[in-house]
C-alpha cells in the first residue's frame, strides 16, 4: 500500500503543471482573434460598417453647426467612434455567444478542464483588439477626410483612454448578458441589433442631441452609448461645441460615474443571466 501511494505521489510530482487561468485566457484570446481574422467577410463588414455610415452622414451633412464652431462632419465622426466601439463589443459578443451556445460550443467547452474565466478572458482580448483596431481606422478616416481634430495634450488622450476603457468594458458585459436572451442562434441578430440600432438614433450618433426631444434623451441616458458619444465629443471637439449638449457641458464626472456603474451592473447581469446551455438543453 505504501509503495502504491509513493508511486502516485511521485507521478503527480513529475506531471507537467497545468497553465493558469490568465495564461489560458491569453491563448484563448489569440485563438478568438485568429478565427476572427480568418473570416474575411466578417472582418470587412465589421470595420467597413461604421466607416461607410460616417462617410454617408458626414458627406450629406457637411455644413457648419450653428453657434458651435464645428462642422457637422466633425460631430458625426466623434459619435461614430462610440458606435464602432459598441458594435465590436455589445453587438459582436451578443450575437456570437448566442450562436456558440446554440451550436453547443459552450457546452463542450464547459466540459473541458479549462476554467470558465479563461473563456471570458478570451472574449475580452478579442473585443479589445477589434475595438482598438476599429477606433484607429475611424480616427484615421475622420482626421484625414472630415477634419476631426485629434487631441494635442496628454490630458485629452487620458480622457479618451478612460472613456474607451470604461465604455468597451460596460458594452462587452452587456453583450455577454444579452446573449442569453435569444432563444436560438438564428434569432440572435434580430434580438441584439434592434436595441443597438435604436440606441444609435437616440444617443446622438446619427441625429444630433440638440434636435432630439428631452424624453428620448432621458431614455438614452440610462445606457452607456449616450455617455460614450458625449465623452468623445468632449475629447475631439472644442469647448464651444458643449452648447449642443443637453446640459450645456461635457459632464466628464457624470460620464465616468455612469460608465463605471454600467461596468458593475453589467457584471452583475452576466452573473445572474449567463447560461452555458441553450433553453432546449435545459
N, C-alpha and C positions, 0 to 999 in steps of 0.2 A: 504493500500500500504506500509506504514511504517512497519507494523507488518511482512509482507511478506519479505521485504528487510532485516529486522533484523534477521529473521529466516534463510535466505540464508547465511548471513554473519556468523551467529553462526554455521551453518552447515559446512561451509568451514573452519572456525577456528578450529573446532573439528575434521576435517578429517585428517587421517594419512598423514604425509609428504612423498612424493614420493622419492625413492632413487635417488641420484645424478648420473651423468654420470660415474664417476670413480667407484662408488660402483657397478653400473650395469655392467660396463666393467669387473670388477673383478669377478662378478658372471657369466657373460657370458664366461669369460676365464676358470673358473672352469668347466663349462658345456662342453666347447670345449675339454678340457683335458680329462674329464671323457668319452666323446664319443670316443675320440681317443684311450684311453686305452682299451675300451671295444671291439674295432675292433682288435682282436689279430693278425690276418694275416697282417693287415696294420702295427701294431707295430713291428712285427718280420721283415717284409720286410724293413721298414724304417731304423731300426738300423742295420740290417744284411748287407744291400747292400754295404755301404762304407767299412765295416769290411771285407767282403768277397773279395772285389776288392783290398783292402790293402794287405790282405793275399796273393792273387794271384800275384800281381806285386812285392811285397816285397820278395816273395819266388823265383820268376823267376829271378829277377834282384837283387841279394843279394851281389854282389861283391863290392869292393871299387870304389869310384868315383875318377877318376884321378885328382890329384892336389887340391883336396877339403878337404881331411882329414875326410871324412864321408863315410858311406856305402849307397848304392842305396836304401836300405830299409828305412833308416832314411829320405832320400829325399822324398820318396813316402809318408811316414807317415805324414810329415808336410803338403804336398799338399792335402792329402785326408781329413784332418781336415777341410780345407777350403771348399772342395767339399761337405762334410757332412753338413756343415752349410748352404750352398746354397740349398742343397737338401730339408732340412726341412723348408726353408723359401720361396725361389723363386718357386721351383717346387711344393711343397706341397700346397701353397696358390694359385698359378696359376691354378692348377687343381681343387682343392676343391671348390673355389669360383665360378669357371665357372660351375661346376656341380650344386651347390646350386642355381645359377641364373637360370639355365635351368630347374630345378625342382621347380621353383617358391618359393623357401625358402626365398630368399632375398626380393621378392615382399611382402610376408606375413609379414616378419619382419619389412619392411618399413611402413606397415600399423598399427603397434603397437605403443604405447606411448614411446617405448624405443628409446632414442636418437641414431641417426646413428653412432655417435662416439663410443658408447658402443659396437657396433658390431665389429668395427675395433680393439678396445682395447682387446676384447676377442680373436681375432686372434693374436694380439701381445703377449698375455700371453701364448697362445698355442705354438707359434713359439719359444718364449724364453725358455719355459720349455723343449720342444723337442730338441732345439738347445743345451742347457746346458747338457742334458742327453746324446745326441749323441756324443758331444765333450768329455765328461767324459769317455764314452765307448772307443772311439778311442784313447784317451790319455793312458788309462789303457792297451789297446791292444798293442799300439805301444811301450810303455815303457817296457812292460813285455816280448814281443816276438821279437821285432825288434830294440832294443837298442836305442829307442828315448830318448834323454836326456831331462828331464823336467827342466824348469828354476829353478835356485837356488837363484836368487836375486829378491828383490821386484820390481826393475826396469823392469826386463824381464816379470814378471807377470803383471805389469801395461801395458806394451806394448801389451801383449796378450789380456788384458781386453778391451783396446780401439779398437784394430783391430776386436775383436769379436763383440763388441757393434756396431761399425760403419758398419761392414760387414753384420751382420744379419739384421740391420735396412734397409740398402740400398737394400739388396736382397729381404726382405719382401715387401718393397714398390714396387719393380719391379714385384714381383709375383702378387700383387694386380692389378697393371696396366695391365699386360699381360693377366689377367683373362678375360678381356673384348674382347680380340682378337678372341678366338674360337667362331664359330657360334653356337655350341651346346656343351653340356656336354660330348657327346661321342667323339668329336674331340679334347677335351682339352688336353688329354695325348700327342697326336701327336704334337700339336702346341707348348706345353711347353717343352716337353722332348728333342726335336730336338735341339733347340738353347743351352740348358743346356749341352747336350752331346758334341756338337761342342766346346763349351767354355772349357770344361774339357780337350779336346785334345790340344787346342791351348794356354791354360793358365798355363801349367806346372803341371797339375795333373797327367796325365798318361805318358806324354812324357816330359823329362827334357827340360827346356827352352834353354839350350845350343845347343840342336840338332834341334831346330825349326828355320825356316828362319825368318829373321827380319820382313818381311811384315806380316807374321802371328802374330808375337808378337806385332806389331804395331796395328793390329786389336784388339787383346785381351786386349791391354792397354786401350781401350775405356770402358771396362766393369770391374765390381768390383772383379770378381773371380781371375783374374791375380794378382791383388794387395793383395788380401787376402792370396793367396798362397805365394807370395813373403814375406809378412809380417810375416807369421807363420814360414817360413824358417828362417827368421832373428831372431825369438824368440827361436826356438828349435835347430838350427844348429850353429856351431862355426863360428867365423868371417872368417876363411879360406875358407868357402863354398861360400862366397859372390862373388868369382870369376866366379861362374856359372851363375850369373845374367847378363842380357843384358847390364846393366850399370856398372857391377862390384861392386855394392854396394847395401845395403838393401833398401836405399831410404825411410826411415820411414816418412820423411816430405812429400814426394810426395804421399806416401800411404795414409796418413791422409787427404791430400788435395783431392785426387781422391775419396776416400770412402765418405768423407764429402759432396763432390759435388753430388755424387750419392744419398745420403740421401735427399738432397734438390731437385735434379732433379726427383727422384722417387716420391716424394710427389707431385710435380707439375704434373707429368704424371698421378698420381692417380686422382687428382682433375679434370683433363681435360678429362680423358677417362672412369672413373668408371661409370657403369650403374647398376641400381637396377633391371631392367627388361631385358629380352632377346630381341634380334632383332625381333623375331617373335611377341613379345607382344608390339612392338612399343616403 
